[in-house]
């Protein structure tokens, strides 16, 4: 691993370790806790996005940070999008003027995604929602590290089946596929 990649990993691990995740993971609770820690509101907004549109979008205004995510994807993908956009916040990315996550959006596209916001606000904010390749790598790596922690806590929190559950499950499998004599070793 070259020096830049090592530094990227070191920075993202350090940032990820500093993020508190609720157990069990709940997006609303997570965002509320993060907003309280940052002293700044974060609003989650579900939007209908065409398949060619951005997966997610972070917009920061004077009043709040908005995380937009698509309604037409899986829960797992929505969670990763949320963690990616939160990654931009945690990393302190402020964006440039080329577009959203590498995708150029004009004010009309922004207004379609965010109908509740004024066209002037959309035009002003979209100019600050693009990130460099390094910033995208940071946000994606941070999202992946957080997602791994969420998955670990979900596995730890899952109830372990007792022997009767296992026996009942095997009986149902036998019912479905027919019972067969098991050979003894």
C-alpha positions as CSV (number, residue, x, y, z in Angstrom):
1,X,0.0,0.0,0.0
2,X,1.4,3.4,-0.9
3,X,1.7,6.2,1.6
4,X,-1.4,8.1,0.4
5,X,-3.6,5.0,0.7
6,X,-2.2,4.2,4.2
7,X,-3.0,7.8,5.3
8,X,-6.5,7.5,3.8
9,X,-7.1,4.3,5.7
10,X,-5.6,5.7,8.9
11,X,-7.8,8.9,8.7
12,X,-11.0,7.0,7.9
13,X,-10.5,4.5,10.6
14,X,-9.9,7.3,13.1
15,X,-13.0,9.1,12.0
16,X,-15.1,6.0,12.0
17,X,-14.0,5.1,15.5
18,X,-15.2,8.5,16.6
19,X,-18.8,8.0,15.2
20,X,-21.4,6.7,17.6
21,X,-23.7,4.1,16.1
22,X,-27.0,3.2,17.9
23,X,-27.5,-0.5,18.6
24,X,-29.5,-1.8,16.9
25,X,-28.8,0.6,14.0
26,X,-31.7,3.0,13.2
27,X,-31.1,5.7,10.6
28,X,-33.4,8.2,12.3
29,X,-31.7,7.8,15.7
30,X,-28.2,7.8,14.1
31,X,-28.9,11.1,12.3
32,X,-30.5,12.7,15.3
33,X,-27.5,11.8,17.5
34,X,-25.0,13.0,14.9
35,X,-27.0,16.3,14.4
36,X,-26.9,16.8,18.2
37,X,-23.2,16.2,18.4
38,X,-22.5,18.6,15.5
39,X,-25.0,21.2,16.9
40,X,-26.6,21.4,13.4
41,X,-29.8,19.9,12.0
42,X,-29.6,17.1,9.5
43,X,-32.7,16.3,7.5
44,X,-33.3,13.0,5.6
45,X,-35.3,13.4,2.5
46,X,-36.6,10.5,0.4
47,X,-36.8,11.4,-3.3
48,X,-37.8,9.7,-6.5
49,X,-34.7,9.6,-8.6
50,X,-34.5,8.3,-12.2
51,X,-32.1,5.4,-12.7
52,X,-29.6,7.7,-14.4
53,X,-29.7,10.2,-11.4
54,X,-27.4,10.4,-8.4
55,X,-27.8,7.7,-5.8
56,X,-27.6,10.2,-3.0
57,X,-27.0,13.9,-2.4
58,X,-25.7,16.0,0.5
59,X,-26.8,19.6,0.5
60,X,-25.6,22.0,3.2
61,X,-27.4,25.3,3.7
62,X,-27.2,28.0,6.4
63,X,-30.1,26.3,8.2
64,X,-29.3,22.5,8.0
65,X,-27.7,19.7,6.1
66,X,-30.0,17.7,3.9
67,X,-29.3,14.1,2.9
68,X,-31.4,13.0,-0.1
69,X,-31.7,9.4,-0.9
70,X,-33.8,7.4,-3.4
71,X,-37.0,5.6,-2.5
72,X,-36.6,3.1,-5.3
73,X,-33.7,1.0,-4.0
74,X,-33.1,-1.6,-1.3
75,X,-32.9,-0.8,2.4
76,X,-29.3,-2.0,2.4
77,X,-28.4,0.4,-0.4
78,X,-30.3,3.3,1.2
79,X,-28.3,2.7,4.4
80,X,-25.0,2.7,2.5
81,X,-26.1,6.0,0.7
82,X,-26.9,7.5,4.1
83,X,-23.5,6.4,5.5
84,X,-21.7,7.7,2.4
85,X,-23.3,11.2,2.7
86,X,-22.7,11.2,6.4
87,X,-19.1,10.4,5.5
88,X,-18.8,13.7,3.7
89,X,-20.1,15.5,6.8
90,X,-17.8,13.7,9.2
91,X,-14.8,14.3,6.9
92,X,-15.6,18.0,6.7
93,X,-16.0,18.0,2.9
94,X,-17.4,21.3,1.5
95,X,-17.5,20.5,-2.2
96,X,-16.7,22.6,-5.3
97,X,-18.8,23.7,-8.3
98,X,-18.7,20.8,-10.7
99,X,-21.8,18.8,-9.6
100,X,-23.0,16.2,-7.1
101,X,-20.9,13.2,-6.5
102,X,-19.4,13.6,-9.9
103,X,-22.7,14.2,-11.6
104,X,-23.5,17.6,-13.0
105,X,-26.9,18.8,-11.9
106,X,-28.5,22.0,-13.0
107,X,-31.1,23.9,-11.0
108,X,-34.0,22.3,-12.8
109,X,-32.7,18.8,-11.9
110,X,-32.2,20.0,-8.3
111,X,-35.7,21.4,-8.2
112,X,-37.1,18.0,-9.4
113,X,-35.2,16.2,-6.7
114,X,-36.0,18.8,-4.0
115,X,-39.5,20.3,-4.8
116,X,-39.8,21.8,-1.3
117,X,-36.8,24.0,-1.7
118,X,-36.8,27.3,-3.5
119,X,-35.1,27.4,-7.0
120,X,-32.7,30.1,-5.7
121,X,-31.6,28.0,-2.8
122,X,-31.2,24.9,-5.1
123,X,-29.0,26.9,-7.5
124,X,-26.9,28.3,-4.7
125,X,-26.4,25.0,-2.9
126,X,-25.8,22.8,-5.9
127,X,-22.6,24.8,-6.5
128,X,-21.2,23.4,-3.3
129,X,-22.0,19.7,-3.5
130,X,-19.3,18.3,-5.7
131,X,-16.3,16.5,-4.3
132,X,-12.9,15.5,-5.5
133,X,-11.9,11.9,-6.2
134,X,-10.1,11.8,-2.8
135,X,-13.1,13.1,-1.0
136,X,-15.3,10.5,-2.7
137,X,-12.8,7.8,-1.7
138,X,-12.8,9.1,1.9
139,X,-16.6,9.2,2.1
140,X,-16.9,5.7,0.5
141,X,-14.3,4.2,2.8
142,X,-15.8,5.8,5.9
143,X,-19.3,4.5,4.8
144,X,-17.9,1.0,4.4
145,X,-16.2,1.0,7.8
146,X,-19.4,2.2,9.5
147,X,-21.5,-0.3,7.6
148,X,-19.1,-3.1,8.8
149,X,-19.6,-1.9,12.4
150,X,-23.4,-1.9,11.9
151,X,-23.3,-5.4,10.5
152,X,-21.1,-6.6,13.4
153,X,-23.5,-5.2,16.0
154,X,-26.5,-6.8,14.2
155,X,-24.8,-10.2,14.3
156,X,-23.9,-9.8,18.0
157,X,-27.4,-8.6,18.8
158,X,-29.2,-11.5,16.9
159,X,-30.7,-14.0,19.2
160,X,-29.0,-17.4,19.1
161,X,-31.4,-20.2,18.4
162,X,-31.7,-22.9,21.2
163,X,-31.6,-26.6,20.5
164,X,-35.4,-26.9,20.2
165,X,-35.4,-24.2,17.5
166,X,-32.8,-26.1,15.6
167,X,-34.6,-29.4,15.9
168,X,-37.9,-27.8,14.8
169,X,-36.1,-26.1,11.8
170,X,-34.6,-29.5,10.8
171,X,-38.0,-31.1,11.0
172,X,-39.5,-28.4,8.7
173,X,-36.6,-29.0,6.2
174,X,-37.3,-32.7,6.4
175,X,-41.0,-32.0,5.8
176,X,-40.2,-29.9,2.7
177,X,-37.6,-32.1,1.1
178,X,-38.6,-35.5,2.5
179,X,-36.9,-37.2,5.3
180,X,-33.9,-39.4,4.6
181,X,-32.0,-41.7,6.8
182,X,-28.8,-40.2,8.0
183,X,-25.7,-42.3,8.0
184,X,-23.8,-42.5,11.2
185,X,-20.1,-41.7,10.9
